[in-house]
């Protein structure tokens, strides 16, 4: 759900007696350990087959008061975007997957920064996981 641009309520300044005024400086929404299957990889044995990815997503929103669901982002939509990207076909690099996912999240009007971590648990047999983490910022 998308909040209407003029509908966001500014946060009240929080001031305890004798304290300096404060206001919200960051608002983040995250999802960890989303598990999906994707056709990903540059090697011949990785083409034409799906393999697991583990995805962490963190987005920073324009700081504002969140009172109802329409004031924020829907993290179920994060999962849907990751699954849709995986279903679009083979991607050679986890870096490309992460960047495309981050870009799709930045399309939301409230999102100003997206950090994506994509792990490929089966990439090497002798490590738990390998992967990439990147951050895109809306200008």
C-alpha positions as CSV (number, residue, x, y, z in Angstrom):
1,X,0.0,0.0,0.0
2,X,1.3,3.4,-0.8
3,X,0.7,6.5,1.3
4,X,-0.5,9.6,-0.4
5,X,2.3,12.2,-0.6
6,X,0.4,14.8,1.5
7,X,-0.9,12.2,3.9
8,X,2.2,11.6,6.0
9,X,2.1,13.1,9.4
10,X,5.2,14.8,10.7
11,X,6.6,13.2,13.8
12,X,6.0,15.1,17.1
13,X,9.2,16.2,18.8
14,X,9.8,14.1,21.9
15,X,11.1,16.1,24.8
16,X,11.5,14.9,28.4
17,X,11.7,17.6,31.0
18,X,15.2,19.0,30.9
19,X,16.1,17.1,27.7
20,X,17.0,18.3,24.3
21,X,14.3,18.0,21.7
22,X,14.5,14.8,19.5
23,X,12.9,13.6,16.4
24,X,12.9,10.4,14.4
25,X,16.0,10.3,12.1
26,X,15.7,6.9,10.6
27,X,12.9,4.4,9.8
28,X,13.9,1.0,8.6
29,X,12.0,-2.1,7.6
30,X,13.7,-5.4,7.2
31,X,13.3,-9.1,6.3
32,X,15.9,-11.8,7.0
33,X,16.5,-15.3,5.6
34,X,14.0,-15.2,2.8
35,X,14.6,-18.5,1.0
36,X,13.9,-18.8,-2.7
37,X,15.1,-20.9,-5.6
38,X,16.6,-19.2,-8.7
39,X,18.5,-20.0,-11.9
40,X,21.7,-18.2,-11.1
41,X,25.4,-18.7,-11.8
42,X,28.0,-18.3,-14.5
43,X,29.2,-22.0,-14.7
44,X,27.7,-24.5,-17.1
45,X,26.6,-26.8,-14.3
46,X,24.5,-23.8,-12.9
47,X,22.6,-23.2,-16.1
48,X,19.1,-24.7,-16.5
49,X,18.6,-25.5,-12.9
50,X,17.4,-23.7,-9.8
51,X,19.5,-23.4,-6.7
52,X,18.7,-21.9,-3.3
53,X,19.3,-18.3,-2.4
54,X,19.0,-16.7,1.1
55,X,18.1,-13.1,1.0
56,X,18.1,-10.3,3.6
57,X,16.4,-7.0,2.8
58,X,16.6,-3.8,4.6
59,X,15.0,-0.6,3.4
60,X,15.2,2.9,4.9
61,X,12.1,5.0,4.6
62,X,11.7,8.7,4.7
63,X,11.3,9.3,8.4
64,X,7.7,9.9,9.3
65,X,5.0,8.8,11.8
66,X,3.6,5.4,11.1
67,X,0.1,5.0,12.5
68,X,-1.5,2.6,10.0
69,X,-0.4,0.1,7.4
70,X,-0.8,2.6,4.6
71,X,2.0,4.8,6.2
72,X,4.6,2.1,5.5
73,X,5.8,-0.6,3.1
74,X,4.5,-4.1,3.0
75,X,7.3,-6.6,3.6
76,X,5.2,-9.3,1.9
77,X,5.8,-7.3,-1.3
78,X,9.5,-7.6,-0.7
79,X,9.3,-11.4,-0.9
80,X,7.0,-11.2,-3.9
81,X,9.5,-9.0,-5.8
82,X,12.4,-11.4,-5.0
83,X,10.3,-14.4,-6.2
84,X,9.2,-12.5,-9.4
85,X,12.8,-11.7,-10.2
86,X,13.8,-15.3,-9.7
87,X,11.0,-16.4,-12.0
88,X,12.1,-14.1,-14.8
89,X,14.9,-16.4,-15.9
90,X,18.6,-17.1,-15.6
91,X,20.8,-14.4,-14.0
92,X,24.6,-15.0,-14.1
93,X,25.6,-13.1,-11.0
94,X,24.3,-12.7,-7.5
95,X,25.4,-9.1,-7.7
96,X,23.1,-8.5,-10.6
97,X,20.2,-10.2,-8.7
98,X,20.8,-8.0,-5.7
99,X,21.0,-4.8,-7.7
100,X,17.8,-5.6,-9.6
101,X,16.0,-6.4,-6.4
102,X,17.2,-3.2,-4.7
103,X,16.2,-1.1,-7.7
104,X,12.7,-2.6,-7.7
105,X,12.4,-1.7,-4.0
106,X,13.5,1.9,-4.6
107,X,10.5,2.3,-6.9
108,X,8.3,2.6,-3.8
109,X,7.9,6.4,-3.0
110,X,8.8,6.0,0.7
111,X,12.0,4.0,0.2
112,X,15.1,6.1,0.1
113,X,17.8,3.3,0.6
114,X,17.7,-0.4,0.0
115,X,20.4,-2.9,1.3
116,X,20.2,-6.4,-0.1
117,X,22.3,-9.4,1.0
118,X,22.1,-12.5,-1.2
119,X,23.8,-15.7,-0.1
120,X,24.3,-18.7,-2.3
121,X,24.6,-21.6,0.2
122,X,25.5,-24.3,-2.4
123,X,28.1,-22.3,-4.3
124,X,31.1,-24.0,-2.5
125,X,31.0,-27.3,-0.8
126,X,33.3,-26.4,2.0
127,X,31.7,-23.1,3.2
128,X,28.3,-22.4,4.8
129,X,27.6,-19.5,2.4
130,X,29.0,-17.1,0.0
131,X,27.3,-14.0,-1.4
132,X,27.1,-10.3,-1.8
133,X,25.7,-7.3,0.0
134,X,25.0,-4.0,-1.7
135,X,23.2,-0.7,-0.9
136,X,21.4,1.5,-3.4
137,X,20.3,5.0,-2.5
138,X,17.6,7.1,-4.2
139,X,18.8,10.5,-5.4
